[in-house]
């Protein structure tokens, strides 16, 4: 359950990792919606989830080693933008390789310049989704009250139960049924575009 921008980052040295963890936890203490507030919203919607705590994870590789044996789909999340300032949060199965050029054409319906995608900055990520890099998650749409970010789900994820996602912080993982994830996204005004991303 990581964001793709961090997928290929080199593993930090042990002393650097301790500093990285401390900085991440401090940054995540400032997010606009806490995991407990998210869980309350899910309960309000009648959605059951299961959450486990683990060491903070920053890459797909770290996630595989530190999350433990969690059944179901594990994801990575791409926070993307184009030159027209359109933004997308794309959630895919963690093993899926994504061609950004082809994805841009799918998302914009064009082969023009507005189809070129780039990753959103950490500042933009916090501004629109209220999370820090490494904690990107479909649950973050709870913070996008203005509906500026379009939500995209890999169709493959709708066929695996449960889907595991960070609950706004990267030191917890929450398992949710795919139908309930869609229910949550719709309730937050972010009905997902479900795409075949093979």
C-alpha contacts under 8 A as a table, 3 or more apart, distances in Angstrom:
res1	aa1	res2	aa2	distance
1	X	60	X	6.83
1	X	63	X	6.71
1	X	74	X	5.77
1	X	75	X	4.66
1	X	76	X	5.12
1	X	77	X	7.41
1	X	94	X	7.28
1	X	135	X	7.76
1	X	136	X	7.91
1	X	137	X	7.41
1	X	164	X	6.90
1	X	165	X	5.44
1	X	166	X	6.14
1	X	170	X	8.00
1	X	173	X	7.64
2	X	6	X	7.21
2	X	7	X	7.23
2	X	57	X	7.46
2	X	58	X	6.31
2	X	59	X	5.72
2	X	60	X	5.76
2	X	63	X	7.40
2	X	75	X	6.74
2	X	76	X	4.69
2	X	77	X	6.13
2	X	134	X	5.38
2	X	135	X	6.34
2	X	136	X	6.38
2	X	137	X	7.68
2	X	170	X	7.88
3	X	6	X	5.79
3	X	7	X	6.67
3	X	58	X	7.92
3	X	59	X	7.30
3	X	60	X	7.97
3	X	76	X	5.05
3	X	77	X	4.38
3	X	78	X	5.67
3	X	79	X	7.69
3	X	133	X	6.84
3	X	134	X	5.60
3	X	135	X	7.05
3	X	136	X	5.56
3	X	137	X	7.81
4	X	7	X	4.79
4	X	8	X	7.83
4	X	59	X	7.84
4	X	60	X	7.98
4	X	76	X	5.87
4	X	77	X	5.84
4	X	78	X	5.50
5	X	8	X	7.30
5	X	9	X	7.99
5	X	78	X	7.19
5	X	119	X	7.23
6	X	9	X	5.33
6	X	58	X	6.34
6	X	59	X	5.29
6	X	60	X	7.82
6	X	133	X	7.55
6	X	134	X	6.69
7	X	58	X	7.74
7	X	59	X	4.70
7	X	60	X	5.44
7	X	61	X	7.40
8	X	59	X	7.08
9	X	59	X	6.97
12	X	15	X	7.97
12	X	16	X	5.64
12	X	17	X	5.44
13	X	16	X	5.07
13	X	17	X	5.95
14	X	17	X	4.97
14	X	18	X	6.40
15	X	18	X	5.32
15	X	19	X	6.62
16	X	19	X	5.15
16	X	20	X	6.02
17	X	20	X	4.78
17	X	21	X	6.01
18	X	21	X	5.18
18	X	22	X	6.23
19	X	22	X	5.12
19	X	23	X	6.08
20	X	23	X	5.18
20	X	24	X	6.04
21	X	24	X	5.08
21	X	25	X	6.14
21	X	56	X	6.33
22	X	25	X	5.32
22	X	26	X	6.17
23	X	26	X	5.12
23	X	27	X	6.09
24	X	27	X	5.08
24	X	28	X	6.03
24	X	56	X	7.88
24	X	132	X	7.93
25	X	28	X	5.06
25	X	29	X	6.20
26	X	29	X	5.22
26	X	30	X	7.20
27	X	30	X	5.59
27	X	31	X	7.32
27	X	132	X	7.26
28	X	31	X	5.38
28	X	131	X	7.19
28	X	132	X	6.81
28	X	169	X	6.36
31	X	34	X	6.70
31	X	126	X	7.97
31	X	130	X	5.72
31	X	131	X	6.16
32	X	130	X	5.99
32	X	143	X	7.27
33	X	37	X	6.11
33	X	38	X	6.84
33	X	130	X	7.47
33	X	142	X	7.92
33	X	143	X	7.07
33	X	168	X	7.73
34	X	37	X	5.16
34	X	38	X	6.35
34	X	168	X	7.09
35	X	38	X	4.96
35	X	39	X	6.13
35	X	167	X	5.54
35	X	168	X	6.11
35	X	169	X	7.24
36	X	39	X	5.01
36	X	40	X	6.16
37	X	40	X	5.04
37	X	41	X	6.31
38	X	41	X	5.09
38	X	42	X	6.27
38	X	139	X	7.87
38	X	142	X	7.82
38	X	167	X	7.18
39	X	42	X	5.00
39	X	43	X	6.13
40	X	43	X	5.06
40	X	44	X	6.10
41	X	44	X	4.95
41	X	45	X	6.38
42	X	45	X	5.12
42	X	46	X	6.40
42	X	47	X	5.17
42	X	48	X	7.24
42	X	184	X	7.16
43	X	46	X	4.90
43	X	47	X	5.39
43	X	48	X	6.73
44	X	47	X	7.49
45	X	184	X	7.45
47	X	180	X	6.24
48	X	176	X	7.09
49	X	174	X	6.43
49	X	175	X	5.54
49	X	176	X	5.08
49	X	177	X	7.77
50	X	174	X	5.50
50	X	175	X	5.18
50	X	176	X	7.07
51	X	172	X	6.64
51	X	173	X	5.49
51	X	174	X	4.20
51	X	175	X	6.28
52	X	172	X	5.59
52	X	173	X	5.47
52	X	174	X	6.58
53	X	171	X	5.96
53	X	172	X	4.40
53	X	173	X	6.60
54	X	66	X	6.65
54	X	67	X	5.87
54	X	171	X	5.24
54	X	172	X	5.76
54	X	173	X	7.77
55	X	66	X	6.44
55	X	67	X	7.55
55	X	171	X	5.30
55	X	172	X	7.88
56	X	170	X	5.15
56	X	171	X	4.07
56	X	172	X	7.59
57	X	60	X	7.92
57	X	62	X	5.61
57	X	63	X	5.41
57	X	66	X	7.19
57	X	134	X	6.85
57	X	170	X	5.78
57	X	171	X	6.54
58	X	62	X	6.52
58	X	63	X	7.22
58	X	133	X	7.81
58	X	134	X	4.68
58	X	135	X	7.71
58	X	170	X	7.33
59	X	62	X	5.20
59	X	63	X	6.14
59	X	134	X	7.01
60	X	63	X	5.01
60	X	64	X	6.31
60	X	76	X	7.32
60	X	94	X	7.00
61	X	64	X	5.25
61	X	65	X	6.65
62	X	65	X	5.23
62	X	66	X	5.94
63	X	66	X	5.28
63	X	67	X	5.49
64	X	67	X	6.09
64	X	68	X	7.37
65	X	68	X	6.67
67	X	70	X	7.08
67	X	173	X	7.70
71	X	162	X	7.21
72	X	160	X	6.19
72	X	161	X	5.50
72	X	162	X	4.77
72	X	163	X	5.68
72	X	164	X	6.80
72	X	175	X	7.97
73	X	93	X	6.52
73	X	157	X	6.82
73	X	160	X	5.97
73	X	161	X	6.94
73	X	162	X	6.25
73	X	163	X	4.69
73	X	164	X	5.93
74	X	93	X	5.84
74	X	94	X	5.62
74	X	163	X	6.31
74	X	164	X	5.29
74	X	165	X	7.12
75	X	91	X	6.56
75	X	92	X	5.48
75	X	93	X	4.41
75	X	94	X	4.32
75	X	163	X	7.64
75	X	164	X	6.84
75	X	165	X	6.74
76	X	91	X	5.96
76	X	92	X	5.63
76	X	93	X	6.22
76	X	94	X	4.87
76	X	137	X	7.98
77	X	89	X	6.74
77	X	90	X	5.60
77	X	91	X	4.56
77	X	92	X	6.44
77	X	136	X	6.06
77	X	137	X	6.23
77	X	138	X	7.66
78	X	88	X	7.80
78	X	89	X	5.67
78	X	90	X	5.01
78	X	91	X	6.48
78	X	119	X	7.24
78	X	136	X	7.88
79	X	87	X	7.32
79	X	88	X	5.89
79	X	89	X	4.67
79	X	90	X	6.51
79	X	119	X	5.82
79	X	120	X	5.66
79	X	125	X	7.34
79	X	136	X	7.82
80	X	87	X	5.55
80	X	88	X	5.16
80	X	89	X	6.35
80	X	90	X	7.67
80	X	117	X	6.19
80	X	118	X	5.57
80	X	119	X	4.55
80	X	120	X	5.27
81	X	84	X	7.97
81	X	85	X	6.00
81	X	86	X	5.45
81	X	87	X	4.28
81	X	88	X	6.29
81	X	117	X	5.52
81	X	118	X	5.56
81	X	119	X	6.24
81	X	120	X	5.93
82	X	85	X	5.46
82	X	86	X	5.64
82	X	87	X	6.80
82	X	114	X	5.81
82	X	115	X	6.69
82	X	116	X	5.85
82	X	117	X	4.77
82	X	118	X	6.30
83	X	86	X	7.39
83	X	113	X	7.48
83	X	114	X	5.65
83	X	116	X	7.31
83	X	117	X	7.68
84	X	114	X	6.24
86	X	148	X	7.64
86	X	149	X	7.39
87	X	148	X	6.86
87	X	149	X	4.94
87	X	150	X	6.23
88	X	149	X	5.12
88	X	150	X	4.59
88	X	151	X	5.82
88	X	152	X	6.99
89	X	138	X	7.28
89	X	149	X	6.55
89	X	150	X	6.18
89	X	151	X	5.04
89	X	152	X	6.08
90	X	151	X	6.19
90	X	152	X	4.64
90	X	153	X	5.98
90	X	154	X	7.64
91	X	137	X	7.65
91	X	138	X	6.83
91	X	152	X	6.24
91	X	153	X	5.08
91	X	154	X	6.18
92	X	96	X	6.62
92	X	153	X	6.35
92	X	154	X	4.93
92	X	156	X	7.92
92	X	157	X	6.99
93	X	96	X	5.56
93	X	154	X	7.14
93	X	156	X	7.37
93	X	157	X	6.49
96	X	198	X	7.78
98	X	103	X	7.31
98	X	197	X	7.48
99	X	102	X	5.46
99	X	103	X	6.06
100	X	103	X	4.88
100	X	104	X	5.86
100	X	116	X	7.73
100	X	117	X	6.45
101	X	104	X	5.14
101	X	105	X	6.45
101	X	115	X	7.21
101	X	116	X	6.27
101	X	117	X	7.06
102	X	105	X	5.18
102	X	106	X	6.34
103	X	106	X	5.01
103	X	107	X	6.11
103	X	197	X	7.88
104	X	107	X	5.15
104	X	108	X	6.03
104	X	109	X	7.96
104	X	115	X	4.53
104	X	116	X	5.76
104	X	117	X	5.77
105	X	108	X	5.39
105	X	109	X	5.33
105	X	110	X	5.20
105	X	111	X	5.51
105	X	115	X	5.18
105	X	116	X	7.83
106	X	109	X	5.31
106	X	110	X	7.44
107	X	115	X	7.53
108	X	114	X	7.18
108	X	115	X	5.71
109	X	115	X	7.75
110	X	114	X	7.54
110	X	115	X	6.09
111	X	114	X	7.74
111	X	115	X	5.81
112	X	115	X	5.63
112	X	116	X	7.73
113	X	116	X	5.70
114	X	117	X	7.76
120	X	124	X	6.00
120	X	125	X	6.35
121	X	124	X	5.13
121	X	125	X	6.06
122	X	125	X	4.93
122	X	126	X	6.24
122	X	132	X	6.49
122	X	133	X	6.23
123	X	126	X	5.27
123	X	127	X	6.12
124	X	127	X	4.93
124	X	128	X	6.09
125	X	128	X	5.56
125	X	129	X	5.46
125	X	130	X	6.50
125	X	131	X	6.40
125	X	132	X	6.79
125	X	133	X	7.64
126	X	129	X	5.44
126	X	130	X	4.14
126	X	131	X	5.10
126	X	132	X	6.10
127	X	130	X	5.91
128	X	143	X	6.97
128	X	144	X	5.63
128	X	148	X	7.33
128	X	149	X	7.39
129	X	140	X	5.28
129	X	141	X	6.03
129	X	142	X	7.66
129	X	143	X	5.28
129	X	144	X	5.57
130	X	140	X	6.67
130	X	143	X	5.85
130	X	144	X	7.89
131	X	135	X	6.15
131	X	136	X	6.22
131	X	140	X	6.84
131	X	168	X	6.20
131	X	169	X	7.40
132	X	135	X	5.63
132	X	136	X	6.75
133	X	136	X	6.12
134	X	170	X	6.16
135	X	166	X	6.26
135	X	168	X	5.84
135	X	169	X	5.02
135	X	170	X	4.58
136	X	140	X	6.99
136	X	166	X	7.30
136	X	168	X	6.93
136	X	169	X	8.00
137	X	140	X	5.54
137	X	165	X	6.08
137	X	166	X	5.76
137	X	167	X	7.15
137	X	168	X	6.48
138	X	141	X	6.18
138	X	151	X	7.69
138	X	165	X	7.40
138	X	185	X	7.75
139	X	142	X	6.13
139	X	165	X	7.77
139	X	166	X	7.67
139	X	167	X	6.38
139	X	168	X	6.61
139	X	185	X	7.62
140	X	143	X	5.78
140	X	144	X	7.38
140	X	168	X	6.18
141	X	144	X	5.01
141	X	145	X	7.70
141	X	149	X	7.73
141	X	185	X	7.22
141	X	188	X	6.85
141	X	190	X	7.03
142	X	145	X	6.90
142	X	188	X	6.02
144	X	147	X	5.44
144	X	148	X	6.65
144	X	149	X	7.00
145	X	188	X	7.91
147	X	150	X	7.27
147	X	189	X	6.95
147	X	190	X	7.04
150	X	190	X	6.67
150	X	192	X	7.36
151	X	190	X	6.00
151	X	191	X	6.89
151	X	192	X	4.78
151	X	193	X	6.27
152	X	192	X	5.09
152	X	193	X	4.68
152	X	194	X	5.83
152	X	195	X	7.08
153	X	157	X	7.18
153	X	192	X	6.15
153	X	193	X	6.17
153	X	194	X	4.83
153	X	195	X	6.30
154	X	157	X	5.64
154	X	158	X	7.51
154	X	194	X	5.90
154	X	195	X	5.36
154	X	196	X	6.04
154	X	197	X	5.98
155	X	158	X	5.45
155	X	159	X	7.33
155	X	194	X	5.39
155	X	195	X	5.36
155	X	196	X	5.38
155	X	197	X	7.36
156	X	159	X	5.52
156	X	160	X	7.14
156	X	196	X	7.32
157	X	160	X	5.46
157	X	163	X	6.97
157	X	178	X	6.88
158	X	161	X	7.77
158	X	178	X	5.18
158	X	179	X	7.05
159	X	178	X	7.36
160	X	163	X	6.62
160	X	178	X	7.01
161	X	176	X	7.48
161	X	177	X	5.36
161	X	178	X	6.15
162	X	175	X	5.59
162	X	176	X	5.19
162	X	177	X	4.64
162	X	178	X	6.31
163	X	175	X	5.49
163	X	176	X	5.36
163	X	177	X	6.11
163	X	178	X	6.06
164	X	173	X	6.12
164	X	174	X	5.36
164	X	175	X	4.39
164	X	176	X	6.44
165	X	173	X	5.45
165	X	174	X	5.29
165	X	175	X	6.54
165	X	176	X	7.94
166	X	169	X	5.80
166	X	170	X	5.76
166	X	171	X	7.60
166	X	172	X	5.81
166	X	173	X	4.63
166	X	174	X	5.91
167	X	170	X	7.60
167	X	172	X	6.53
167	X	173	X	6.36
167	X	174	X	6.08
169	X	172	X	6.34
170	X	173	X	7.47
176	X	180	X	6.48
176	X	181	X	6.32
177	X	180	X	5.15
177	X	181	X	6.27
178	X	181	X	4.97
178	X	182	X	6.35
179	X	182	X	5.18
179	X	183	X	6.17
180	X	183	X	4.75
180	X	184	X	6.09
181	X	184	X	5.12
181	X	185	X	6.24
182	X	185	X	5.06
182	X	186	X	6.11
182	X	191	X	7.14
182	X	192	X	7.05
183	X	186	X	5.22
183	X	187	X	6.10
184	X	187	X	5.03
184	X	188	X	6.24
185	X	188	X	5.16
185	X	189	X	6.47
185	X	190	X	5.01
185	X	191	X	5.58
185	X	192	X	6.83
186	X	189	X	5.08
186	X	190	X	5.12
186	X	191	X	4.31
186	X	192	X	7.31
187	X	190	X	7.34
187	X	191	X	7.91
188	X	191	X	7.96
